Amino acid sequence: MKITCFKAYDIRGKLIEQLDENVAYRIGRAYAEHLNADKVVVGGDIRHTSKPLKLALSAGLIDGGANVLDLGMTGTEEIYFATKHLGVDGGIEVTASHNPIDYNGMKLVKADSRPISGDTGLFAIRDIAESYEQQQVSDALASYSVNSDACEMETQQAFLKGKGSIDTAKLTASGRYTETSCMSSYVEHMLSYINLNNLKPLKLVVNAGNGAAGAALDAIEKVLLAQGAPIEFIKVNHQADGDFPNGIPNPLLPESRSDTANAVIEAKADMGIAWDGDFDRCFLFDENGEFVEGYYIVGLLAKAFLDKDKQSKIIYDPRVYWNTEDIVNEAGGIPIKSKTGHAFIKERMRADDAVYGGEMSAHHYFRDFAYCDSGMIPWLLVAELLCTSGKPLSSLVKERIAAFPSSGEINSLLEDADLALQRVVDKYQPLAEIIDDTDGVGLEFGNWRFNLRKSNTEPVIRLNIESKGDIKLMEQKTKELLEIIRA
């Protein structure tokens, strides 16, 4: 059986066509066999199909020889935390994050929450999963099934509504499936990143986007209030709902920001926070409801760590970085550039023992969080920074934006991405003062620079431009480059 939902860094596919209970079972069994896993934690986001996929995955893990610890409805970072905290052999989160509602997927890690990508075993798991005979898989699923006699169409419709074929009681009866929770330990770890005594009265708008973030936030809020932290939360789209009545949560899209921005203005809040579906990313809004680009949050978080340890190492991606380098150098830290992507960032952080790594795409990685990305730690650190600095968020980022204005990432869908890339290289590379090939084409010209990268999966080119204190130059060069790229 050919399985097409395996990507470079995770598993993502259209429901029924690419990903169903059959495929999930195969993945679980192959994962357990490939890693020779004894214990694996699993969880799933709020999508209707996440639970049936997770249970089929669990059946495969059990038949592959593993014991399964099911954390229930979780965000991806809860799986990262539990894998490390419990000392198990791996973890799998069933999630499609911000993908369309008719998709789902999985994110996989092994022991110590090390990522599993195409270069580190993901495709080997796919090959094993494809090798199982269909009758073998069908018989195995039937042994765990509550409705094995249902016709295929009825089974598919039930699956899409969240009523899969796997009987949880039969999984439990195997002696290898247990439902558990790490929430209290997870919250304790989250709050270890800040000093609660530093907190002053704050009003925060929080938008879970009807995704998985709400439950984790409630648990954090409960402990904060119990310890007397003067924080008030105004909750927007808070209730988890697999129908996503307010749209798929993806605050990276401008059209997905108005609920948070409007609530900040109406409540006169100090900051707004919004998450994607599995809350491994958070996005911040200042007290005026203005969205803060992830690039400038990297600088803020770098400063938060350097304020506590001035010689820390900070990892950043090569798309835009002048602001980050300036902050790190000024604070006495050590800036280190890494190729874009979570697997590369995490690997470089481990190699250099970096305390923090950040990408402009709002992925933030933390050494003490098993070098993994979190959507909860960033807002906690920024909230503490607001209190200790005595400055509003707009003030903290305004001078940095003025010092290093950037275009944000601009995507161009092209018929021939290679030809467009070559046009840019031919024109600009001979004039460049610095050529950086860490990831894509990076060229510097004294007071401005750009990075141009091709997508690995589609004919798209991604452009980022920044300048030193000259927003008009940045805008002019953005227009100039786009005309060449899209010629």
Summary of the structure (lengths in Angstrom):
residues: 487
radius of gyration: 23.0
end to end distance: 42.5
largest distance: 69.9
contacts: 1786
relative contact order: 0.09
helix: 43%
strand: 22%
